[in-house]
Amino acid sequence: MCGIVGYVGTEQAAPILLAGLSKLEYRGYDSAGIAIRNEDTGDITVVKAKGRLKILSEKTNEGHAVPGTCGIGHTRWATHGEPSENNAHPHCTDDKSVVLVHNGIIENYQELKDKLIKSGYAFYSQTDTEIAVKLVDYYYRKTGTPLEAISRAMLRIRGSYAFGIMFHDHPGKIFAARKDSPLIIGKSQTGCLIASDVPAILDKTRNVYYIGNHEIAELSQDEIHFYNIDREEIQKEQVEIKWDAESAEKGGYEHFMLKEIHEQPRAVRDTIGAYVKDGKIDLSETGLTDEKLQEIERIYIVACGSAYHVGMVGKYVIEELADIPVEVDLASEFRYRNPKLVKNSLVVIVSQSGETADSLAALRLAKERKIPVLGIVNVVGSSIARESDYILYTYAGPEISVATTKAYSTQLIAMYLLAIQAAKVKDVISEERYAALIEELGTLPEKIQKTLDDKERIQWFASKYANAKDVFFIGRGIDYAISMEGSLKMKEISYIHSEAYAAGELKHGTISLIEDGILVVGVATQAALFEKTISNMVEVKSRGAYLMGLTTYGNYNIEDTADFAVYVPQTESFFATSLAIVPLQLMGYYVSVAKGLDVDKPRNLAKSVTVE
């Protein structure tokens, strides 16, 4: 959700904070603020603004109106309290002796607020964050040391948090702490930084530390010290971020989403290349051995949003190829249904950021039940990566647009790799079939590119339906999973109501929603189900629907039914999602552009959902 940036060093802090926060705009926010310490006067100045970051930037003259070399900044996505300048971060005590920014949610904030009111504190905002800063101040007045004040506050707080904190009495220092919300620490040539995500500080450094749960960091111009919650100093290993700053920029494209759609051939090629060596799949980097894979009798895939749709594809592919039963759960439902996890099973957690709160909670439940976890994530050193027993990294690179495209495509590759290798080690497929699947896998980047080369037809069609009120996506089997992701892309960035239905369910109620002119997208890439899906498309057309058909080259008879047809290259049926999703991504994108919407930062959404 929200974004955090902090800097202490020799450079002016405000411009660095504003630049860093601009790199985190994709996370979703409704207000922003910075707090800067002026070394000459010792005063801490707090400036906040409701709305886009440019308002804060104008208010501070691009940061130059707030001098100082130590500061913290924040972009807020409202959880407790409406979007307003008053509720924006940073929050502080009345005398600005403690100033704090916070990502996350404090679950016992009312209990803590009642305690603080009895101790004489008054509150000016509706936020849970103000409780945090005043709780730290309460313990600071008791102990006189920042470390003890922070650690004692952490012990009292229930929920999730990443904190950036400044103390008036400790110039030239920033303190950071976290539990379940992402936070990284960086060291540059001129100072030290904190951030809630890598892109915020990539132009300053690629050398970072990942601060763990219930840990505290103390930053000064030249040094970083880490402590556990008992205030014992601990050592951290520095990690080099392989991404460069340019890869997180638009590179000439109008929007990050369009750039990332076009990066899919490269991202898919890189992910395949990381695990396919000399015509064989090598998962040794993940820690998941062939012997362990051979023992698995059931797989539970747990994810949210688009990653959940990857899981749906994974279920079809793994069950059919490897003959392993698969259950797919929304992470937000998984732990609340008291799942029955059997022996010799594997829980697979899929998350782009590796910080998704619900998925992280599901991971921890699985580990409590002594079930091994495979994490499929895109961010090295993220919480899910660190806590999983096995880790399969995808190689999408930084994904900035809120609506995922290339990360989704690389997660699909991870599922294919897992399915093919499991089928081989369980001796379910022959060596010839194994080799053929891997060979076809290698053709996907080129075929995705061929699909992208035909984008002008999608752009034309999208412009015709930019004013649609409802869109329905139908398909069977894997095509149903494709429809789910296509529908999500349409609704999340174009704000058009869209639904995905298993085509065979139409007669069980859904068909009553079909009326003259309504757009229905029929996905029919699976040869064994093609005729049945066509029959369902005929059913909706006879009730007045306008039909778009999506299938593979060669199935030209779809034009007898569909009003508009889109084709993707032929591939192994299990891999069809990787190609068929591209026109649907483009369709959602071009509809959003035609409507003049903010494609990369759709309303009410955030890139990484780090609170429940």
Residue pairs with C-beta under 8 A, 6 or more apart in sequence:
1 27
1 28
1 77
1 79
1 103
1 606
1 608
1 609
1 610
1 611
2 27
2 29
2 74
2 75
2 76
2 77
2 89
2 102
2 103
2 196
2 606
3 21
3 24
3 25
3 27
3 29
3 74
3 75
3 103
3 195
3 196
3 197
3 200
4 72
4 73
4 74
4 101
4 103
4 162
4 164
4 183
4 194
4 195
4 196
5 16
5 17
5 20
5 21
5 24
5 72
5 73
5 74
5 193
5 194
5 195
5 196
5 200
5 201
6 17
6 71
6 72
6 73
6 101
6 164
6 174
6 176
6 193
6 194
6 195
6 219
7 13
7 16
7 17
7 20
7 69
7 70
7 71
7 174
7 191
7 192
7 193
8 69
8 70
8 71
8 172
8 173
8 174
8 191
8 192
8 219
8 220
8 221
9 69
9 70
9 188
9 190
9 191
9 192
9 221
10 69
10 190
10 191
10 221
11 69
11 190
11 191
12 63
12 64
12 67
12 68
12 69
13 36
13 37
13 63
13 68
13 69
13 70
13 71
14 34
14 36
14 60
14 63
14 64
14 65
14 66
14 67
14 68
14 71
15 62
15 63
15 64
16 63
16 193
16 204
17 34
17 36
17 63
17 71
17 72
17 73
18 34
18 53
18 56
18 57
18 60
18 62
18 63
18 73
19 203
20 73
20 193
20 195
20 200
20 201
21 32
21 53
21 73
21 74
21 75
21 200
22 53
23 197
23 199
23 200
23 202
23 248
24 75
24 195
24 196
24 197
24 199
24 200
25 53
25 75
25 600
25 601
26 256
26 400
26 401
26 402
26 600
26 601
26 607
27 75
27 77
27 196
27 197
27 402
27 606
27 607
27 608
28 77
28 402
28 601
28 604
28 605
28 606
28 607
29 53
29 75
29 76
29 77
29 606
30 50
30 51
30 76
30 77
30 78
30 83
31 48
31 49
31 50
31 51
31 75
31 76
31 78
31 83
31 84
31 85
31 87
31 88
32 48
32 49
32 52
32 53
32 55
32 56
32 73
32 74
32 75
32 76
32 88
33 46
33 47
33 48
33 49
33 56
33 73
33 74
33 76
33 88
33 89
33 90
33 101
34 46
34 47
34 56
34 60
34 63
34 66
34 71
34 72
34 73
34 74
34 90
35 44
35 45
35 46
35 47
35 71
35 72
35 73
35 90
35 92
35 99
35 101
35 166
36 44
36 45
36 47
36 66
36 67
36 68
36 70
36 71
37 43
37 44
37 45
37 68
37 69
37 70
37 71
37 166
37 171
38 44
38 45
38 67
38 68
39 68
39 69
39 70
39 171
39 172
40 67
42 168
42 171
43 96
44 92
44 96
44 99
44 166
44 168
45 66
45 68
46 90
46 92
46 96
46 99
47 56
47 59
47 60
47 66
48 56
48 85
48 88
48 89
48 90
49 55
49 56
49 59
49 85
49 88
50 83
50 84
50 85
50 88
53 75
57 63
60 66
69 172
69 191
69 221
70 166
70 171
70 172
70 173
70 174
71 166
72 90
72 99
72 100
72 101
72 164
72 165
72 166
72 174
72 194
73 90
73 101
74 88
74 89
74 90
74 101
74 102
74 164
76 83
76 87
76 88
76 89
77 606
78 87
79 105
79 128
79 611
80 87
80 105
80 109
80 126
80 127
80 128
80 129
81 87
81 125
81 126
81 127
82 126
86 124
86 125
86 126
87 125
87 126
87 127
89 100
89 101
89 102
89 127
89 129
90 99
90 100
90 101
91 99
91 100
91 101
91 102
91 125
91 127
91 129
91 130
91 132
91 133
92 98
92 99
92 100
92 133
93 99
93 133
93 134
93 137
94 122
95 168
96 168
97 137
97 140
97 167
97 168
97 169
98 133
98 134
98 136
98 137
98 140
98 165
98 166
98 167
98 168
99 133
99 165
99 166
99 168
100 129
100 132
100 133
100 136
100 163
100 164
100 165
100 166
101 129
101 163
101 164
101 165
102 128
102 129
102 132
102 133
102 161
102 162
102 163
103 160
103 161
103 162
103 181
103 182
103 183
103 196
103 610
104 159
104 160
104 161
104 162
104 179
104 180
104 181
104 610
104 611
105 128
105 159
105 160
105 611
105 612
106 112
106 128
106 129
106 131
106 132
106 157
106 158
106 159
106 161
107 158
107 159
108 156
108 157
108 158
108 159
109 128
109 131
109 159
112 131
112 135
112 156
112 157
113 123
113 131
116 123
116 131
116 134
116 135
116 138
117 123
119 138
121 134
121 138
123 130
123 131
123 134
124 130
128 159
132 153
132 157
132 161
132 163
133 165
135 153
135 156
135 157
136 149
136 150
136 153
136 165
137 149
138 153
139 148
139 149
139 150
139 152
139 153
140 146
140 149
140 167
142 149
143 149
143 152
146 165
146 167
146 170
146 173
146 175
146 218
147 175
147 216
147 218
147 227
147 231
148 231
150 163
150 165
150 175
150 177
150 216
151 216
151 227
151 229
151 230
151 231
154 177
154 179
154 214
154 216
154 229
155 229
157 179
159 179
159 180
160 179
160 180
160 181
160 357
160 610
160 611
161 177
161 178
161 179
161 180
161 181
162 176
162 177
162 178
162 181
162 182
162 183
162 196
163 175
163 176
163 177
163 178
164 174
164 175
164 176
164 194
165 174
165 175
165 176
165 177
166 173
166 174
166 175
167 173
167 175
172 220
172 221
173 218
173 219
173 220
174 192
174 194
174 218
174 219
175 216
175 217
175 218
175 219
176 183
176 185
176 194
176 211
176 216
176 217
176 219
177 211
177 215
177 216
177 217
178 211
178 212
178 213
178 215
179 213
179 214
180 213
180 357
180 360
180 383
180 610
181 196
181 355
181 610
181 611
182 196
182 197
182 353
182 355
182 382
182 383
182 608
182 610
183 194
183 195
183 196
183 211
184 194
184 195
184 196
184 197
184 198
184 201
184 208
184 209
184 210
184 211
184 381
185 192
185 193
185 194
185 208
185 209
185 210
185 211
185 217
185 219
185 224
185 236
186 192
186 193
186 194
186 195
186 201
186 204
186 205
186 207
186 208
186 209
187 193
187 205
187 207
187 208
187 209
187 224
187 238
188 201
188 204
188 205
189 205
190 204
191 221
191 222
192 219
192 220
192 221
192 222
192 223
192 224
193 201
193 204
193 205
193 219
194 217
194 219
195 201
197 353
197 608
198 208
198 241
198 243
198 379
198 398
199 245
199 248
199 398
199 400
201 208
202 241
202 243
202 244
202 245
202 248
202 398
203 245
206 240
206 241
206 242
206 243
206 244
207 238
207 239
207 240
207 241
208 238
208 239
208 241
208 381
209 217
209 224
209 226
209 236
209 237
209 238
209 239
210 236
210 239
210 381
210 382
210 386
211 217
211 226
211 236
212 386
213 383
214 228
214 229
215 226
215 227
215 228
215 229
215 234
216 226
216 227
216 228
216 229
216 231
217 224
217 225
217 226
217 227
218 224
218 225
218 226
218 227
224 236
225 233
226 233
226 234
226 235
226 236
227 233
227 234
228 234
239 380
239 381
241 380
242 380
243 397
243 398
247 397
247 398
248 398
248 400
250 256
250 259
251 259
253 259
253 262
254 593
255 401
255 589
255 593
255 599
255 600
256 400
256 401
256 600
257 401
257 403
257 405
257 493
257 589
257 599
257 600
258 589
258 599
260 399
260 400
260 401
260 405
260 406
261 405
261 406
261 452
261 582
261 585
261 586
261 589
262 452
263 396
263 397
263 406
264 405
264 406
264 409
264 448
264 452
264 582
265 445
265 446
265 448
265 449
265 452
266 445
267 394
267 395
267 396
267 397
267 406
267 407
267 409
267 410
268 409
268 410
268 413
268 444
268 445
268 448
268 578
269 445
270 395
270 410
271 394
271 395
271 396
271 410
271 413
271 414
272 413
272 417
272 441
272 442
272 444
272 445
273 395
274 285
274 393
274 395
275 281
275 282
275 283
275 285
275 286
275 392
275 417
276 282
276 417
276 438
276 441
276 442
279 435
279 438
279 439
280 438
281 417
281 420
281 421
281 424
281 438
283 289
283 290
283 293
283 392
283 417
283 421
285 393
286 374
286 390
286 391
286 392
287 389
287 390
287 391
288 374
288 390
288 392
290 421
290 425
292 372
293 421
293 422
293 425
293 426
294 425
294 426
295 344
296 324
296 344
296 345
296 346
296 422
297 324
297 325
297 342
297 343
297 344
297 345
298 324
298 325
298 326
298 327
298 342
298 344
298 345
298 346
299 318
299 324
299 325
299 326
299 327
299 345
299 346
299 347
299 348
300 326
300 327
300 328
300 329
300 334
300 339
300 341
300 345
300 346
300 347
300 348
300 366
300 371
301 311
301 314
301 315
301 326
301 327
301 328
301 329
301 348
301 350
302 311
302 328
302 329
302 330
302 331
302 334
302 347
302 348
302 349
302 350
302 359
302 362
302 363
302 366
303 310
303 311
303 328
303 330
303 331
303 349
303 350
303 351
303 359
304 330
304 331
304 332
304 351
304 356
304 358
304 359
304 609
305 404
305 488
306 404
306 407
306 408
306 485
306 488
307 350
307 351
307 352
307 356
307 359
307 404
307 408
307 411
308 328
308 330
308 331
308 350
309 408
309 481
309 484
309 485
309 488
310 350
310 408
310 411
310 412
310 415
311 328
311 329
311 348
311 350
311 415
312 328
312 480
312 481
312 484
313 412
313 415
313 478
313 481
313 482
313 577
314 326
314 328
314 348
314 415
314 418
314 419
315 326
315 327
315 328
316 477
316 478
316 481
316 574
317 415
317 416
317 419
317 478
317 574
318 324
318 326
318 415
318 418
318 419
318 422
319 325
319 326
320 574
321 419
321 420
321 422
321 423
321 428
321 429
321 574
322 419
322 420
322 422
322 423
322 426
322 428
323 423
323 426
323 428
324 422
324 426
329 337
329 339
329 362
330 358
331 349
331 356
331 358
331 359
331 361
331 362
332 358
332 612
334 358
334 362
334 365
335 361
335 362
335 365
339 365
341 347
341 366
341 369
341 371
345 371
346 371
346 372
346 373
346 374
347 362
347 363
347 366
347 371
347 372
347 373
347 374
348 373
348 374
348 375
348 376
348 418
349 359
349 360
349 362
349 363
349 366
349 373
349 374
349 375
349 376
349 377
349 384
349 388
350 359
350 376
350 377
350 411
350 414
351 359
351 360
351 375
351 376
351 377
351 382
351 384
352 377
352 378
352 379
352 394
352 396
352 399
352 404
352 407
352 411
352 608
353 377
353 378
353 379
353 382
353 607
353 608
353 610
354 375
354 377
354 378
354 379
354 382
354 383
354 384
354 385
355 379
355 382
355 383
355 384
355 608
355 610
356 384
356 608
356 609
356 610
357 609
357 610
357 611
357 612
358 609
358 612
359 384
360 383
360 384
360 387
361 612
363 373
363 375
363 384
363 387
363 388
364 387
366 372
366 373
367 373
367 387
367 389
372 389
372 390
373 387
373 388
373 389
373 390
374 388
374 389
374 390
374 391
374 392
374 418
375 384
375 385
375 387
375 388
375 390
375 391
375 392
376 392
376 394
376 411
376 414
376 415
377 384
377 385
377 391
377 393
377 394
378 393
378 394
378 395
378 396
378 399
378 407
378 410
379 385
380 393
385 391
385 393
392 414
392 417
392 418
394 407
394 410
394 411
394 413
394 414
395 410
396 406
396 407
396 409
396 410
397 406
399 405
399 406
399 407
399 607
400 600
400 607
401 599
401 600
401 607
402 492
402 493
402 600
402 601
402 602
402 605
402 606
402 607
403 489
403 492
403 493
403 588
403 599
403 600
403 602
405 585
408 485
408 581
409 448
409 578
409 581
412 577
412 578
413 441
413 444
413 578
416 441
416 574
416 575
417 441
419 574
420 429
420 434
420 437
420 438
420 441
423 429
423 434
424 434
429 437
437 572
437 574
440 571
440 572
440 575
441 575
443 571
444 571
444 575
444 578
444 579
447 568
447 569
447 571
447 578
447 579
448 578
448 579
448 582
450 569
451 568
451 569
451 579
451 582
451 583
452 582
452 586
454 566
454 567
454 583
455 586
457 566
458 566
458 583
458 586
458 587
458 590
459 586
459 590
461 548
461 564
461 566
461 587
462 586
462 587
462 589
462 590
462 591
462 594
463 590
463 594
465 471
465 519
465 591
466 494
466 591
466 594
466 595
468 496
468 518
468 519
468 591
469 496
469 497
470 496
470 497
470 498
470 499
470 513
470 518
470 519
471 487
471 490
471 496
471 497
471 498
471 499
471 518
471 519
471 520
471 521
472 487
472 498
472 499
472 500
472 501
472 510
472 513
472 514
472 518
472 519
472 520
472 521
472 540
472 545
473 483
473 484
473 486
473 487
473 490
473 498
473 499
473 500
473 501
473 520
473 521
473 523
473 584
474 480
474 483
474 500
474 501
474 502
474 503
474 506
474 520
474 521
474 522
474 523
474 533
474 536
474 537
474 540
475 481
475 482
475 483
475 500
475 502
475 503
475 522
475 523
475 524
475 533
476 502
476 503
476 504
476 526
476 529
476 532
476 533
476 536
477 526
477 528
477 529
478 525
478 526
478 573
478 574
478 576
478 577
479 503
479 523
479 524
479 525
479 526
479 529
479 533
479 576
479 580
480 500
480 501
480 502
480 503
480 523
481 577
482 523
482 525
482 576
482 577
482 580
482 581
482 584
483 500
483 501
483 521
483 523
484 500
485 577
485 581
485 584
486 500
486 521
486 523
486 581
486 584
486 585
486 587
486 588
487 498
487 499
487 500
488 498
488 500
489 584
489 585
489 587
489 588
489 589
490 496
490 498
490 584
490 587
490 588
490 591
491 497
491 498
492 588
492 602
492 605
493 588
493 589
493 591
493 592
493 597
493 599
493 602
494 588
494 591
494 592
494 595
494 597
495 595
495 597
495 602
495 603
496 591
499 510
501 510
503 522
503 532
503 533
503 536
503 537
504 532
504 536
506 536
506 539
506 540
507 539
511 539
511 540
511 543
514 520
514 540
514 543
514 544
514 545
515 543
515 544
515 545
516 544
517 544
517 545
517 546
518 544
518 545
518 546
519 545
519 546
519 548
520 537
520 540
520 541
520 545
520 546
520 547
520 548
521 547
521 548
521 549
521 550
521 584
522 533
522 534
522 536
522 537
522 540
522 547
522 548
522 549
522 550
522 561
522 562
523 533
523 550
523 551
523 580
524 530
524 533
524 534
524 537
524 549
524 550
524 551
524 555
524 558
525 550
525 551
525 552
525 568
525 573
525 576
525 579
525 580
526 533
526 573
526 576
527 573
528 573
530 551
530 555
534 558
534 561
537 547
537 549
537 561
537 562
538 561
540 547
541 547
541 561
546 563
547 561
547 562
547 563
547 564
548 562
548 563
548 564
548 565
548 566
549 558
549 559
549 561
549 562
549 564
549 565
549 566
550 565
550 566
550 567
550 568
550 580
550 583
550 584
551 558
551 565
551 566
551 567
551 568
552 567
552 568
552 569
552 570
552 571
552 576
552 579
553 567
553 568
553 569
553 570
554 570
555 567
556 565
558 565
559 565
566 583
568 576
568 579
568 580
568 582
568 583
569 579
571 578
571 579
589 599
592 599
592 602
593 599
